[in-house]
Amino acid sequence: MTTTFSLLHATYKAGEDAVDVKRCWLEHADSPALVEHVFSMDADDSVSIRATEGHDRVINPSASVVTAVRNWNAAAEAASGDVFVVIADDLYPPLSWDTRLLEVIGTLDPMKFAFAIKVDETTDPSDTRFTLMRHPVVSKRFYAQLGLFDPRFRGVYCDDDFTINAFRRAVVLDGTRVKLEHRRTISESHGRINDPIEYTFGRECLRTKWIGVERRSKQAFFPAYARIGPRPRASAWAWRQGLIAASALPDALRRLRARSRRWRAGARGASLDAGG
């Protein structure tokens, strides 16, 4: 089975820097012919429109508020790959990123199996929110069943919401050996999305949607399938029972859902710990 990738790139006034990010992702792929890239931008963003002329892109209606979520969702709607990778103007991949993700996916068919992949994109070593999926990687089946980002969000806290939803309603694979690099710079986009008004808006969206749910409760990764052998061993990212063979996945899912139901029953009334 040949797996194709779609890079979903919401851009805002980054100009040629955004094109350089696209070039880097394609150059660092082992099979660039199997990688599709889709820009998504606002109609009044003349900088991005000029820089991306001739590239695959979606141009969305102008808006007076942050449009990151809207633009990522529009790119996903236009994409045709088997696996979607959410990227941004400041996100860079390691060499052979596509091969590394395929090692995580293993024999799972992304057209038939709903999964997300947690990659390593943490720049602050003191950040304890290791489960937060800031830039998700999802299968086409995941997108068909659950969508990408909730359109009620604009930018801030959309990753918290995605993470909660993925752990509650799908399988999250351990891709933390795939390390992405956030080259954060002070830009117009950074200042716009990190405005205190946006934090207030996003925090309220998250609170009203997930009130009574504790985000940091019992979340567990399924292991990368490339690491499964005839003698499973314990893993910091795996279940307490150790690594789960692909053949055992259906039964493992039943146990996970049962545990999730018990957790939800006990989590009613818990306070939401969301940190941005």
Buried (B, 14 or more C-beta within 10 A) or exposed (E): EEBBBBBBBBBBBBBEBBBBBBEBBBEBBEBEEBBBBBBBBBEEBEBBBEBBEEEBBBBBEEEEEBBBBBBBBBBBBBBEBBBBBBBBBBBBBBEBBBEBBBBBBBEBEBEEBBBBBBBEBBEEEEEEBEBBBBBBBBBBBBBEEBBBBBEBBBBBBBBBBBBBBBBBEBBBBBBBBBBBBBEEEEBEBEEBBEBEEBBEBBBEBBEEBBEEBBBEBEBBBBBBBBBBEEEBEEBEBBBEEEBBBEEBBEEBEEEBEEEBEEBEEEBEEBEBEBEB
